[in-house]
Amino acid sequence: MKYPLVAFTSALSLCLLGVSGTQAQTDAARKSTPTLKIANEPAGKGALRIGCEGENAGAEISINGAAKGLCPFDVEVPAGKVLLRAVKPINSEWERSQEEELTIGAGVARKIDVNAGYRRPTPETIKRWEASANAGDAEAMYQLGWVYKWGTTRTIDFVKAASYFRRAAAAGHPSGTKEYGEALGKGRGVAINVVEGKQLQIKALELGDGDTLAGIAGFIYYGVAGYPKDQRKGRSMRRSHRLLEAGEEYPY
């Protein structure tokens, strides 16, 4: 690329010195002009060594939204902010995944070990639950409440969690009723209402929610939270809880 200001300065210098030369000399002078850095010139590149051990081996890696393959491997990346995502599928609905933003310097090599972490519903599963919840599916409402309560969408949102639990409770979902009662009792994502929260906990027990049954069994066994101590009744409720939950595999 030629720079008019540099060329003009060079030519003016030659005239002031009284230099006259051939076209070849002029070309030679231009070639000797230093190259300047252009402001919008693309940044350099760095490198990532992505390690995966044990259950993380074979995780699917994408960088800045582009699939790169199964780790472990080395890869060249653009310098600057880089978004790395690692996914280890469990089944069609669940995965273990990790997202991390890295800063890579030009000409710098960096090593990162993948730790896909806890199991999460896939983005496709969440979209399906949302569609089902909008169609009135109480189980989907409960699952979405759980997702936002624990941040399995990578963001904890108690307001959204309470909203989905409220809808699930209104539809008569036992666990949704228990969760919304808990949210009310703690004022988590919704205005606190201890009285209504306890009423919903009792309702959840009547609906057969296993977690509520187990919790109240503990209260009765130890005689806490306003319940009279009755170890025999507490043990009986715990046995009922185990029978209720037998054979049920939780997704979390």
C-alpha positions in Angstrom: 0.0 0.0 0.0 1.3 3.5 -0.8 1.0 6.3 1.6 0.5 9.7 -0.1 1.8 11.7 2.8 5.0 9.7 3.1 5.5 9.8 -0.7 5.0 13.6 -0.8 7.4 14.0 2.1 10.0 11.9 0.4 9.6 13.8 -2.9 9.8 17.2 -1.2 13.0 16.1 0.6 14.6 15.1 -2.7 13.7 18.4 -4.3 15.2 20.4 -1.4 18.4 18.5 -1.7 18.5 19.2 -5.4 18.4 15.6 -6.2 17.2 14.5 -9.6 17.2 11.0 -10.7 15.8 8.4 -13.0 12.4 6.7 -12.5 14.3 3.7 -11.2 15.8 5.8 -8.4 12.4 7.1 -7.5 11.0 3.6 -7.3 13.9 2.6 -5.1 13.2 5.5 -2.8 9.6 4.5 -2.5 10.5 0.9 -1.7 12.7 2.1 1.2 9.8 3.9 2.8 8.9 2.2 6.1 5.6 0.2 6.2 3.0 1.8 8.6 0.5 -0.3 10.7 -3.1 0.2 9.4 -5.6 0.7 12.2 -8.1 -1.9 11.0 -5.4 -4.6 10.3 -6.7 -8.0 11.7 -5.4 -9.0 15.1 -2.9 -11.8 15.5 -3.5 -15.3 16.7 -2.8 -17.4 19.7 -3.1 -21.1 20.6 -5.1 -23.2 23.0 -4.2 -26.6 24.3 -7.5 -28.2 25.4 -7.1 -31.0 27.9 -9.8 -33.5 28.8 -9.3 -36.3 31.3 -11.6 -39.1 32.8 -15.3 -38.5 32.1 -14.5 -35.3 30.3 -12.6 -37.1 27.6 -14.3 -36.8 24.2 -16.3 -33.6 25.1 -17.5 -31.7 22.1 -15.6 -28.4 21.8 -16.8 -25.2 20.1 -15.0 -21.9 20.0 -16.9 -18.6 19.4 -19.8 -20.7 18.3 -17.9 -22.8 15.7 -17.6 -26.6 16.3 -13.9 -27.7 16.6 -14.0 -31.4 17.4 -13.6 -33.7 20.3 -11.0 -32.9 23.0 -8.2 -33.3 23.8 -6.5 -31.3 21.0 -4.5 -28.1 20.2 -6.1 -25.3 18.2 -5.2 -21.9 16.8 -7.5 -19.1 17.9 -7.9 -15.4 17.2 -6.2 -13.1 19.8 -8.6 -11.4 22.2 -11.8 -12.6 23.9 -12.6 -16.3 23.1 -15.7 -18.1 24.2 -15.1 -21.8 24.7 -18.0 -24.3 25.2 -17.5 -28.0 26.1 -20.4 -30.4 26.0 -20.5 -34.1 27.0 -23.9 -35.5 26.0 -25.6 -37.8 28.5 -28.7 -38.6 26.4 -31.1 -36.8 24.1 -32.3 -34.5 26.9 -29.4 -34.0 29.2 -25.8 -33.0 29.0 -22.8 -32.0 31.0 -21.5 -28.7 29.8 -19.1 -25.8 30.5 -18.8 -22.3 29.1 -15.8 -20.1 29.7 -14.6 -16.8 28.3 -10.8 -16.6 27.9 -8.5 -13.8 26.9 -5.7 -15.0 24.5 -2.8 -12.8 23.6 -1.3 -12.7 20.1 1.5 -15.3 19.9 0.5 -16.7 23.2 -0.2 -20.4 23.9 -2.5 -21.3 26.8 -3.7 -24.6 28.3 -7.1 -25.2 29.7 -8.5 -28.4 31.2 -12.2 -29.1 30.5 -14.5 -29.8 33.5 -18.0 -30.1 32.1 -19.5 -30.0 35.6 -23.0 -30.9 36.6 -25.7 -32.3 34.3 -28.0 -29.8 32.6 -30.9 -30.0 30.3 -29.9 -29.3 26.7 -31.0 -26.1 25.1 -33.4 -28.2 22.9 -34.9 -29.7 26.1 -35.6 -26.3 27.6 -37.3 -25.1 24.4 -39.5 -28.3 24.5 -40.3 -27.7 28.2 -41.2 -24.1 27.4 -43.6 -25.1 24.7 -45.1 -27.8 26.9 -45.5 -25.4 29.8 -47.3 -22.9 27.6 -49.6 -25.7 26.6 -50.5 -26.3 30.2 -48.0 -29.2 31.1 -47.5 -28.9 34.9 -44.4 -31.2 34.9 -42.7 -28.9 32.4 -43.6 -25.9 34.5 -42.0 -27.6 37.5 -38.8 -28.6 35.6 -38.4 -25.0 34.3 -38.8 -23.7 37.8 -36.1 -26.1 39.0 -33.8 -25.1 36.1 -34.0 -21.4 37.0 -33.8 -22.0 40.8 -30.5 -23.8 40.5 -29.0 -22.0 37.5 -28.8 -24.9 35.2 -29.4 -22.5 32.3 -26.1 -20.9 33.6 -28.1 -18.1 35.2 -30.0 -18.3 38.5 -33.3 -16.4 38.3 -35.5 -16.8 41.4 -38.2 -14.6 39.9 -38.6 -16.9 36.9 -38.3 -20.0 39.1 -41.1 -18.7 41.4 -43.3 -17.9 38.4 -43.0 -21.4 37.0 -43.5 -23.0 40.5 -46.6 -20.9 41.0 -48.1 -22.1 37.7 -47.2 -25.7 38.5 -48.8 -25.4 42.0 -51.9 -23.9 40.5 -52.1 -27.0 38.2 -51.9 -29.3 41.2 -48.3 -30.5 40.8 -47.1 -31.9 44.2 -43.4 -30.9 43.9 -44.3 -27.6 42.2 -46.6 -26.9 45.2 -43.9 -27.6 47.6 -41.4 -25.4 45.8 -43.7 -22.5 45.5 -44.5 -22.8 49.2 -40.8 -22.7 50.0 -40.4 -19.7 47.7 -43.2 -17.9 49.6 -41.8 -18.8 53.0 -38.4 -17.5 52.1 -39.5 -14.6 49.9 -37.3 -15.9 47.1 -38.3 -14.5 43.8 -41.7 -13.5 45.2 -43.1 -11.3 48.1 -42.6 -13.2 51.4 -45.8 -14.9 52.8 -44.9 -17.3 55.6 -48.5 -18.3 56.3 -49.4 -19.2 52.7 -46.0 -20.8 52.3 -46.7 -23.2 55.1 -50.2 -23.9 53.8 -48.8 -24.9 50.5 -46.2 -27.2 52.2 -49.1 -29.0 53.9 -51.0 -29.2 50.6 -47.9 -30.6 48.9 -47.8 -33.3 51.6 -51.4 -34.1 51.0 -50.7 -34.4 47.3 -48.0 -36.9 48.0 -44.8 -34.9 47.4 -41.9 -37.1 48.6 -39.5 -34.3 49.5 -42.1 -32.6 51.7 -42.9 -36.0 53.3 -39.3 -36.6 54.0 -38.8 -33.1 55.4 -41.8 -33.2 57.8 -40.8 -36.7 58.8 -37.5 -35.3 60.0 -39.2 -32.4 61.8 -41.4 -34.9 63.6 -38.6 -37.4 64.4 -36.5 -34.6 66.0 -39.4 -32.5 67.3 -38.5 -29.3 65.6 -40.2 -26.5 63.5 -43.3 -26.6 65.8 -43.9 -30.4 65.4 -44.2 -32.6 68.6 -41.4 -35.1 68.8 -42.6 -38.6 67.7 -39.7 -40.8 66.5 -41.9 -43.7 65.7 -44.1 -41.6 63.5 -41.1 -40.0 61.9 -39.6 -43.3 61.0 -42.9 -44.5 59.5 -43.1 -41.4 57.3 -39.5 -41.9 56.2 -40.3 -45.5 55.2 -43.3 -44.1 53.3 -41.1 -41.6 51.5 -38.6 -44.4 50.5 -41.5 -46.5 49.1 -42.9 -43.5 47.3 -39.5 -42.7 45.7 -38.5 -46.3 44.9 -37.6 -46.8 41.3 -37.8 -43.2 40.4 -34.7 -41.8 38.9 -34.3 -38.0 39.3 -32.8 -36.2 36.4 -30.6 -34.1 38.7 
